[in-house]
Amino acid sequence: MMALVASLGFWIAAWGANIWLANSRWRSTGLVRLTVPLLFGVTLLVLWEGIVRGLEVSQVILPAPSLVAQTFAASLDILWTDFVQTVVKGAFRGFLIGAAAAFLCAIAIDRSGFLTRGLLPIGNFFAALPIVGVAPIMVNWFGFDWQSKAAVVVVMVFFPILVNTVQGLKATDSMQRDLMRTYAASYAQTLFKLRLPAAMPFVFNGLKIATTLALIGAIVAEYFGSPTRGMGFRISTAVGSLSIDLVWAEIAVAAMVGTSAYGLIAWIERRVTFWHPSHRK
C-alpha cells in the first residue's frame, strides 16, 4: 500500500510540475515541449508500478513496468530477431511497395478520367476488406515467411496514400493551372513544378497514416501463419504460455518503432513542406 501512496504522491507532484511548465514563459522552448510529455509518461509508469505493487495485482494479469524492463533487457536477442522479421522484412518492405504503387496509381488516375471513375471505387472496396480476412488469403498465396506479411501491408497502406495523393493533386486552383498553360508547360512540367509540390502535405498525411497501419498489418498477419519468429508470433505464443511480461516487451518495441517511424515522416515533411502555412512560425 505504501507503494501506491508514494506513486499517487509522485503523480500529483508531477501533474503540478507539468501545469507550471505548460503555463510558464518558457513553454514554447524546445526543452519544455520535450519535458512535458516525457514527465507525463514517467508519471504514468510510476502510477502503473504503484498500482500493481500496492494492490498486489497478479503479474499474469498486469506485470509491473520494472518486470517488463527486466524481461526486455534479458530478451534483447529475441526482440531483435522479431524486429527484423516483422518490421524490416514485412512492414518496411510492404510499406515501400504499397506507397510506390499508390503514388503511381494516383498519377495515372489524375491523368485519366476513366481510371478516376473505375479505379477509385475498387480502391474503396479493398479499403473495406477486414485484415482478418485478407491475412489468411495472403498467407495461402505467398507462404508463411515475410512475403505474405508484406502483401498484407501493401493492401492496408495502398488506399490511404492513394486517396490523399489524388486529393493533393487537385489542391492547385484554376488560376495557377491557367498560368502554367500560358507558359506552354507540358503535363509533366505542370506536375513536377506545380501540382506535386502543392500535393506534398496531402501525400505526407497519407504516409503518416500508413506508418501505423503497416506495423499493425504485419503483426496481425503473423497470427495466421509465420515461421518461429516475428512479433505477432511471439505475442501469440507468449500469451499461450502466460508470459505476459514478454508480451508487454514486444508491445514496447512496437510502440517505439511506430513512434519513431511517425516522427521520421513528420521530420521529413517539415523540411519538404517548409513553405506551408502550418509550418510557419
KAZIQUI-V482274 format. One line per field, one symbol per residue. burial: + if it has 9 or more other ideal C-beta (glycine too) atoms within 8 Angstrom, else -. A space follows every 50 residues. Layout:
burial=???
This chain:
burial=--++++++-++--++-++--+-----+----++-++--++-++-++++++ ++++----+---+++-++-+++--+--++-+++++++++++++++-+++- +++-++++++----++--++--++-+--+-+--+++-++------+-+++ +++++++++++++++++++-+----++--+----+---+++--+++-+++ +++++++++++++++++++++++--+--++++++++-++----+++++++ ++++--++--++--++-+++--+--+-----
